[in-house]
Amino acid sequence: MTTTKTKYEKLDALIIAAIVGSPIDFGSIYQRDVKKECERIADEENKARGLSRWHEIPGWRVLDRRLQAMRKAGKIRHTGKGWVPAQEAA
């Protein structure tokens, strides 16, 4: 059986590592390594799509998409105070 890697695996791992502990807000997640990886993915997508500078996808939008995808997958939850791993939100 082969395991396929997605372009988001590293980012997902960084997000999970960032939200360990108390609820953390979006701005606090979008720092350092997470920000760097989001911007790398956004640059990749912008180049692949050939978007003009005015239509480019910003790095923070990549994080927003991943948070929502991970929420829908049941990996994380938003408590109103911030993001937490799903098992801590119960």
Secondary structure, 3 states (H helix, E strand, C coil): CCCCCCCCHHHHHHHHHHCCCCCECHHHHCCHHHHHHHHHHHHHHHHHHCCCHHHCCCHHHHHHHHHHHHHHCCCEEECCCCEEEHHHCC
